[in-house]
Amino acid sequence: MTLHNLTKRRNVTIAQKLIELAALSCNLFITQIIKFRLQLQHSVINYKTFYYFLQLQNLFIRKELAILYSCSRQLGSGCGICYHCRHN
């Protein structure tokens, strides 16, 4: 199911479409990011957030976010992506 197919449904917000698409893709990480962003924006999503989601999904598809689960920061070569590396 694509985002285009999801947009054909009535009375479904973009936010709901994004969450559903992430769930369909089995991208729990992406789903969590979207839900967090929605909490910050009081369930209002804009094109910048939508673009951010698409970029993250592209990274996930290319397996570049797999490093989140095996960050080697303790070895001195942090991934630079995960929360731990970006905020410590």
C-alpha positions in Angstrom: 0.0 0.0 0.0 1.4 3.4 -1.0 0.9 6.8 0.4 -1.0 7.7 -2.7 -3.5 4.9 -1.9 -3.8 6.1 1.7 -4.6 9.6 0.6 -7.7 8.4 -1.3 -9.5 7.7 1.9 -11.8 10.4 3.3 -11.6 12.0 6.7 -8.1 10.7 7.3 -5.5 13.3 8.3 -2.0 13.4 6.9 -0.7 12.4 10.3 -2.8 9.3 10.4 -1.7 8.4 6.9 1.9 8.7 7.9 1.5 6.6 11.0 -0.4 4.0 9.1 2.2 3.9 6.3 5.0 3.5 8.8 3.2 0.7 10.5 2.6 -1.0 7.2 6.3 -0.8 6.5 7.0 -2.3 9.9 9.2 0.7 10.7 8.6 1.0 14.4 11.4 3.5 14.6 9.7 5.8 12.1 6.3 5.4 13.8 7.8 6.5 17.1 9.4 9.5 15.5 6.1 10.6 13.8 4.1 10.2 17.1 6.7 12.2 18.9 6.7 14.9 16.3 2.9 15.0 16.4 2.9 15.4 20.2 5.2 18.4 19.8 3.0 19.9 17.1 -0.3 19.2 18.8 -1.4 16.8 16.0 -0.6 19.3 13.3 1.8 18.1 10.6 3.3 20.4 8.0 5.2 19.8 4.8 8.6 20.1 6.6 7.7 17.2 8.9 6.3 15.2 5.9 9.6 15.7 4.1 11.5 14.7 7.2 9.5 11.5 7.4 10.2 10.7 3.7 13.9 11.3 4.2 14.0 9.0 7.3 12.1 6.3 5.4 14.6 6.5 2.6 17.4 6.1 5.0 15.7 3.1 6.7 15.1 1.4 3.3 18.8 1.8 2.5 19.6 0.2 5.9 21.6 3.3 7.0 19.6 3.5 10.3 20.5 -0.1 11.2 23.4 1.5 13.0 21.0 2.8 15.6 20.8 -0.7 17.0 24.5 -1.2 17.1 26.0 2.2 18.0 29.8 1.9 18.6 30.1 5.2 20.5 31.8 3.4 23.4 34.6 2.5 20.9 35.1 6.1 20.0 33.3 6.0 16.6 29.8 7.0 17.4 27.1 6.8 14.7 26.2 10.4 15.0 22.5 9.5 14.3 21.1 8.2 17.6 19.9 10.2 20.5 22.9 9.2 22.6 25.4 10.4 20.1 23.7 13.6 19.2 23.0 14.8 22.7 26.1 13.6 24.7 
